[in-house]
Amino acid sequence: STRGPQPCHRELARQKNMKKQSDSAEGRRGGDGLSAAARKQRDSETMQQKQKKEERKGQ
């Protein structure tokens, strides 16, 4: 039984590690799938709601 050339184990490990690192990098961003502008808009709305809530609490 003759086999074709097999990939080097070092190369396989390198590819696996690159995939793992790219997956973890996506997780750090929040993973919500929003663009930067959409995320900024959402955060702005959240902060406005918090400020209104604090103003009501202070009165």
N, CA, C and O atoms as a GROMACS GRO file, in nm:
protein
  236
    1SER      N    1   0.084  -0.119   0.000
    1SER     CA    2   0.000   0.000   0.000
    1SER      C    3   0.088   0.124   0.000
    1SER      O    4   0.163   0.149   0.094
    2THR      N    5   0.078   0.201  -0.105
    2THR     CA    6   0.158   0.323  -0.114
    2THR      C    7   0.070   0.442  -0.085
    2THR      O    8  -0.042   0.455  -0.134
    3ARG      N    9   0.124   0.529  -0.003
    3ARG     CA   10   0.050   0.650   0.033
    3ARG      C   11   0.115   0.770  -0.035
    3ARG      O   12   0.234   0.769  -0.068
    4GLY      N   13   0.034   0.871  -0.056
    4GLY     CA   14   0.087   0.995  -0.112
    4GLY      C   15   0.162   1.071  -0.004
    4GLY      O   16   0.166   1.029   0.111
    5PRO      N   17   0.221   1.181  -0.041
    5PRO     CA   18   0.293   1.261   0.059
    5PRO      C   19   0.197   1.313   0.165
    5PRO      O   20   0.088   1.361   0.135
    6GLN      N   21   0.239   1.302   0.288
    6GLN     CA   22   0.155   1.346   0.399
    6GLN      C   23   0.200   1.484   0.445
    6GLN      O   24   0.319   1.516   0.437
    7PRO      N   25   0.108   1.566   0.493
    7PRO     CA   26   0.148   1.700   0.540
    7PRO      C   27   0.235   1.689   0.665
    7PRO      O   28   0.216   1.601   0.749
    8CYS      N   29   0.326   1.779   0.674
    8CYS     CA   30   0.416   1.783   0.789
    8CYS      C   31   0.335   1.814   0.915
    8CYS      O   32   0.245   1.899   0.913
    9HIS      N   33   0.367   1.747   1.024
    9HIS     CA   34   0.295   1.770   1.150
    9HIS      C   35   0.312   1.914   1.199
    9HIS      O   36   0.220   1.971   1.257
   10ARG      N   37   0.428   1.970   1.174
   10ARG     CA   38   0.452   2.109   1.215
   10ARG      C   39   0.357   2.203   1.142
   10ARG      O   40   0.303   2.297   1.200
   11GLU      N   41   0.337   2.176   1.012
   11GLU     CA   42   0.246   2.259   0.932
   11GLU      C   43   0.102   2.245   0.981
   11GLU      O   44   0.029   2.344   0.990
   12LEU      N   45   0.061   2.122   1.013
   12LEU     CA   46  -0.074   2.102   1.065
   12LEU      C   47  -0.094   2.175   1.198
   12LEU      O   48  -0.198   2.237   1.220
   13ALA      N   49   0.005   2.167   1.285
   13ALA     CA   50  -0.004   2.235   1.414
   13ALA      C   51  -0.011   2.386   1.395
   13ALA      O   52  -0.085   2.455   1.466
   14ARG      N   53   0.065   2.438   1.299
   14ARG     CA   54   0.064   2.582   1.272
   14ARG      C   55  -0.073   2.627   1.224
   14ARG      O   56  -0.124   2.730   1.268
   15GLN      N   57  -0.133   2.550   1.133
   15GLN     CA   58  -0.266   2.585   1.082
   15GLN      C   59  -0.370   2.580   1.193
   15GLN      O   60  -0.456   2.668   1.202
   16LYS      N   61  -0.362   2.477   1.276
   16LYS     CA   62  -0.458   2.463   1.385
   16LYS      C   63  -0.446   2.580   1.483
   16LYS      O   64  -0.546   2.634   1.529
   17ASN      N   65  -0.322   2.620   1.513
   17ASN     CA   66  -0.299   2.731   1.606
   17ASN      C   67  -0.348   2.863   1.547
   17ASN      O   68  -0.404   2.945   1.620
   18MET      N   69  -0.328   2.885   1.417
   18MET     CA   70  -0.376   3.008   1.353
   18MET      C   71  -0.528   3.017   1.360
   18MET      O   72  -0.582   3.124   1.386
   19LYS      N   73  -0.595   2.906   1.336
   19LYS     CA   74  -0.741   2.905   1.342
   19LYS      C   75  -0.789   2.933   1.484
   19LYS      O   76  -0.885   3.008   1.504
   20LYS      N   77  -0.722   2.873   1.581
   20LYS     CA   78  -0.759   2.892   1.721
   20LYS      C   79  -0.742   3.039   1.761
   20LYS      O   80  -0.827   3.096   1.830
   21GLN      N   81  -0.632   3.100   1.718
   21GLN     CA   82  -0.608   3.241   1.751
   21GLN      C   83  -0.710   3.332   1.685
   21GLN      O   84  -0.755   3.428   1.747
   22SER      N   85  -0.746   3.304   1.561
   22SER     CA   86  -0.844   3.389   1.493
   22SER      C   87  -0.981   3.375   1.557
   22SER      O   88  -1.056   3.473   1.566
   23ASP      N   89  -1.016   3.255   1.602
   23ASP     CA   90  -1.144   3.235   1.670
   23ASP      C   91  -1.148   3.311   1.801
   23ASP      O   92  -1.250   3.372   1.834
   24SER      N   93  -1.038   3.309   1.877
   24SER     CA   94  -1.037   3.379   2.005
   24SER      C   95  -1.036   3.530   1.984
   24SER      O   96  -1.090   3.603   2.067
   25ALA      N   97  -0.976   3.578   1.877
   25ALA     CA   98  -0.975   3.722   1.848
   25ALA      C   99  -1.117   3.770   1.820
   25ALA      O  100  -1.153   3.881   1.861
   26GLU      N  101  -1.196   3.691   1.752
   26GLU     CA  102  -1.335   3.728   1.725
   26GLU      C  103  -1.414   3.735   1.855
   26GLU      O  104  -1.499   3.823   1.870
   27GLY      N  105  -1.387   3.648   1.946
   27GLY     CA  106  -1.458   3.647   2.074
   27GLY      C  107  -1.429   3.771   2.156
   27GLY      O  108  -1.517   3.819   2.227
   28ARG      N  109  -1.308   3.823   2.148
   28ARG     CA  110  -1.273   3.942   2.226
   28ARG      C  111  -1.347   4.065   2.179
   28ARG      O  112  -1.371   4.156   2.258
   29ARG      N  113  -1.384   4.069   2.052
   29ARG     CA  114  -1.453   4.187   1.998
   29ARG      C  115  -1.596   4.197   2.048
   29ARG      O  116  -1.662   4.298   2.024
   30GLY      N  117  -1.644   4.098   2.113
   30GLY     CA  118  -1.783   4.100   2.157
   30GLY      C  119  -1.866   4.002   2.079
   30GLY      O  120  -1.967   3.952   2.130
   31GLY      N  121  -1.829   3.974   1.959
   31GLY     CA  122  -1.897   3.873   1.880
   31GLY      C  123  -2.041   3.908   1.846
   31GLY      O  124  -2.117   3.818   1.809
   32ASP      N  125  -2.081   4.035   1.856
   32ASP     CA  126  -2.220   4.071   1.828
   32ASP      C  127  -2.243   4.092   1.679
   32ASP      O  128  -2.358   4.108   1.637
   33GLY      N  129  -2.138   4.092   1.599
   33GLY     CA  130  -2.153   4.103   1.455
   33GLY      C  131  -2.190   4.242   1.406
   33GLY      O  132  -2.226   4.258   1.289
   34LEU      N  133  -2.182   4.343   1.491
   34LEU     CA  134  -2.218   4.479   1.451
   34LEU      C  135  -2.097   4.551   1.394
   34LEU      O  136  -1.983   4.523   1.431
   35SER      N  137  -2.122   4.643   1.305
   35SER     CA  138  -2.014   4.728   1.254
   35SER      C  139  -1.977   4.828   1.364
   35SER      O  140  -2.049   4.843   1.463
   36ALA      N  141  -1.866   4.895   1.344
   36ALA     CA  142  -1.821   4.992   1.444
   36ALA      C  143  -1.925   5.103   1.462
   36ALA      O  144  -1.951   5.145   1.574
   37ALA      N  145  -1.984   5.150   1.352
   37ALA     CA  146  -2.083   5.258   1.360
   37ALA      C  147  -2.209   5.210   1.434
   37ALA      O  148  -2.264   5.284   1.516
   38ALA      N  149  -2.253   5.089   1.404
   38ALA     CA  150  -2.373   5.037   1.470
   38ALA      C  151  -2.348   5.016   1.619
   38ALA      O  152  -2.436   5.042   1.701
   39ARG      N  153  -2.228   4.969   1.654
   39ARG     CA  154  -2.194   4.948   1.795
   39ARG      C  155  -2.189   5.081   1.868
   39ARG      O  156  -2.234   5.092   1.982
   40LYS      N  157  -2.134   5.183   1.802
   40LYS     CA  158  -2.125   5.316   1.863
   40LYS      C  159  -2.265   5.373   1.888
   40LYS      O  160  -2.290   5.431   1.993
   41GLN      N  161  -2.354   5.355   1.792
   41GLN     CA  162  -2.492   5.402   1.806
   41GLN      C  163  -2.561   5.331   1.923
   41GLN      O  164  -2.627   5.395   2.004
   42ARG      N  165  -2.545   5.200   1.930
   42ARG     CA  166  -2.608   5.122   2.037
   42ARG      C  167  -2.555   5.165   2.173
   42ARG      O  168  -2.632   5.182   2.268
   43ASP      N  169  -2.423   5.184   2.183
   43ASP     CA  170  -2.363   5.225   2.310
   43ASP      C  171  -2.410   5.365   2.350
   43ASP      O  172  -2.432   5.392   2.468
   44SER      N  173  -2.425   5.452   2.252
   44SER     CA  174  -2.472   5.588   2.278
   44SER      C  175  -2.614   5.585   2.336
   44SER      O  176  -2.644   5.656   2.432
   45GLU      N  177  -2.699   5.504   2.276
   45GLU     CA  178  -2.837   5.492   2.327
   45GLU      C  179  -2.839   5.436   2.468
   45GLU      O  180  -2.916   5.481   2.552
   46THR      N  181  -2.755   5.339   2.494
   46THR     CA  182  -2.748   5.279   2.628
   46THR      C  183  -2.704   5.382   2.731
   46THR      O  184  -2.761   5.389   2.840
   47MET      N  185  -2.603   5.462   2.697
   47MET     CA  186  -2.555   5.564   2.790
   47MET      C  187  -2.661   5.671   2.816
   47MET      O  188  -2.675   5.718   2.929
   48GLN      N  189  -2.737   5.710   2.714
   48GLN     CA  190  -2.843   5.808   2.733
   48GLN      C  191  -2.950   5.753   2.827
   48GLN      O  192  -3.000   5.826   2.913
   49GLN      N  193  -2.985   5.627   2.812
   49GLN     CA  194  -3.084   5.566   2.901
   49GLN      C  195  -3.033   5.564   3.044
   49GLN      O  196  -3.109   5.591   3.137
   50LYS      N  197  -2.906   5.533   3.063
   50LYS     CA  198  -2.849   5.530   3.198
   50LYS      C  199  -2.850   5.670   3.260
   50LYS      O  200  -2.880   5.685   3.378
   51GLN      N  201  -2.817   5.772   3.179
   51GLN     CA  202  -2.816   5.909   3.230
   51GLN      C  203  -2.956   5.952   3.273
   51GLN      O  204  -2.972   6.014   3.378
   52LYS      N  205  -3.057   5.920   3.192
   52LYS     CA  206  -3.195   5.954   3.227
   52LYS      C  207  -3.236   5.885   3.356
   52LYS      O  208  -3.303   5.944   3.441
   53LYS      N  209  -3.197   5.761   3.370
   53LYS     CA  210  -3.231   5.684   3.490
   53LYS      C  211  -3.166   5.747   3.614
   53LYS      O  212  -3.230   5.757   3.719
   54GLU      N  213  -3.041   5.791   3.601
   54GLU     CA  214  -2.971   5.855   3.713
   54GLU      C  215  -3.035   5.989   3.748
   54GLU      O  216  -3.045   6.024   3.866
   55GLU      N  217  -3.079   6.064   3.646
   55GLU     CA  218  -3.144   6.193   3.672
   55GLU      C  219  -3.274   6.172   3.749
   55GLU      O  220  -3.303   6.247   3.842
   56ARG      N  221  -3.351   6.071   3.710
   56ARG     CA  222  -3.476   6.042   3.782
   56ARG      C  223  -3.447   5.997   3.924
   56ARG      O  224  -3.520   6.032   4.017
   57LYS      N  225  -3.342   5.922   3.941
   57LYS     CA  226  -3.306   5.870   4.073
   57LYS      C  227  -3.263   5.985   4.166
   57LYS      O  228  -3.291   5.982   4.286
   58GLY      N  229  -3.194   6.086   4.110
   58GLY     CA  230  -3.144   6.198   4.188
   58GLY      C  231  -3.253   6.294   4.232
   58GLY      O  232  -3.233   6.369   4.328
   59GLN      N  233  -3.367   6.295   4.165
   59GLN     CA  234  -3.474   6.392   4.198
   59GLN      C  235  -3.564   6.342   4.306
   59GLN      O  236  -3.658   6.411   4.345
   0.00000   0.00000   0.00000
